[in-house]
C-alpha cells in the first residue's frame, strides 16, 4: 500500500499535524496502535496550557471555535518563591486580554478526534501496531504485525518519546531524569480563581494552580521528589487536602480533591537531529522538557507550523527537512535550557540563594520592560517563520 504522508500516533500532536496539512488540502494517514473508538481513548487527567500564538494556529486550522468553549482564560500569572512575600506577576498589557488558556486534555483530545474522523483529507488506521520501519533515501516502509506494509514518501513521528522509530534511528543530545514526579489532579475551591494562575516554587519542585472553565475549579500540578510523591499517594483524602490547603495558602478558601491523582515521572530529552532520510520528528518525539512553564505542546505546535509551511513551499525534499531542523532545533533547545535553569535555581535549598531569588523577583516585578520581554516570549510571540 502506498501513502504520501504518514503520521505515527493519534495523540494531540499527531492530530494537530494531520489537521494542519488538511487545511492545505493535503492528505495524510494516521497510524495508531490503540482503538480510537474505545471509551478510554481520550481519558487524560492532565491539562494543557496554550499560548496566544498557539491560539492563532488553532484558529488558522478552524479548530479554535470549538476549543474556545472548553478553554479557560488566564488573565494573570503569579510566581511565588517558597512562600516569600515577594511576588512576580504577569498580565497582558492590553486590559482584560489573556496571557494564555488552560484546557482539559480529555476534552481537547475528543474535539480533535471528532474533527480528524470527519475530515476527508485524513485517514486513520487504528488498533494496529507497527513492528518496524525501514528507512530509505526517498521513502520509508512500515511493517505491521499482520505482515501488511505501507510505503510512504514522508513519515512524521508523533508517537512520543518512547517511539520505536525514534529509538532506532535517532539518539538524544540531552537525556536527564529529574528525580521528580508530577502529581496531577483537579480541585474545587470555595473562592473564585478569577482566571489567575499561580506558580509556587517549593524546595522540592513547583506547585502550579491553573484555572479551569468553572470559577470554582482548578487543575493542580504538584511537582515534588519521587520519594515524597510516593508518600503523598498513601495519604487519606483529608490528609492530602490539608497539605493542599497549606500549599495554596488558603487563597482559594476551602479546597476539595475533585478527581483521581495521576503520577508522571519527569524527564527531559532533546534529540540530536530532527530527521533521517524521509523520517521527521515532531513535538514530544523530538523534545521533552520540564513542565514548569507549560510550554510543551506550544513548542510542538511551532514544529508543526514550520514543517507544514516548508513542505508547502518546497515539497518533501531533503532541503525542506534541513530547513525545518534549522528553524526548530535552536528554539526548542533554548526552551529546554530555560526550564532546566529555572528548575535548578528554584530547587536549590541554599539560604543565600533564596534571598537572591527574592530580590530578583522583586527587581523584575518593578522593571516593566524586562517583564514585557519575558511575557512575550512565554506567550509565543517571537520570530519563527518569516
Secondary structure as GFF3:
##gff-version 3
##sequence-region A 1 386
A	DSSP	beta_strand	2	8	.	.	.	ID=ss1
A	DSSP	alpha_helix	12	23	.	.	.	ID=ss2
A	DSSP	beta_strand	28	31	.	.	.	ID=ss3
A	DSSP	beta_strand	47	50	.	.	.	ID=ss4
A	DSSP	alpha_helix	52	60	.	.	.	ID=ss5
A	DSSP	alpha_helix	64	67	.	.	.	ID=ss6
A	DSSP	beta_strand	72	74	.	.	.	ID=ss7
A	DSSP	beta_strand	76	81	.	.	.	ID=ss8
A	DSSP	beta_strand	87	91	.	.	.	ID=ss9
A	DSSP	beta_strand	100	104	.	.	.	ID=ss10
A	DSSP	alpha_helix	105	117	.	.	.	ID=ss11
A	DSSP	beta_strand	122	125	.	.	.	ID=ss12
A	DSSP	beta_strand	130	135	.	.	.	ID=ss13
A	DSSP	beta_strand	140	144	.	.	.	ID=ss14
A	DSSP	beta_strand	149	157	.	.	.	ID=ss15
A	DSSP	alpha_helix	164	169	.	.	.	ID=ss16
A	DSSP	beta_strand	172	189	.	.	.	ID=ss17
A	DSSP	beta_strand	196	202	.	.	.	ID=ss18
A	DSSP	beta_strand	205	211	.	.	.	ID=ss19
A	DSSP	beta_strand	217	225	.	.	.	ID=ss20
A	DSSP	alpha_helix	226	232	.	.	.	ID=ss21
A	DSSP	alpha_helix	237	248	.	.	.	ID=ss22
A	DSSP	beta_strand	255	257	.	.	.	ID=ss23
A	DSSP	beta_strand	262	271	.	.	.	ID=ss24
A	DSSP	beta_strand	275	276	.	.	.	ID=ss25
A	DSSP	beta_strand	279	281	.	.	.	ID=ss26
A	DSSP	three_ten_helix	283	285	.	.	.	ID=ss27
A	DSSP	beta_strand	287	288	.	.	.	ID=ss28
A	DSSP	three_ten_helix	291	293	.	.	.	ID=ss29
A	DSSP	alpha_helix	296	314	.	.	.	ID=ss30
A	DSSP	alpha_helix	318	346	.	.	.	ID=ss31
A	DSSP	alpha_helix	351	365	.	.	.	ID=ss32
A	DSSP	alpha_helix	368	378	.	.	.	ID=ss33
###
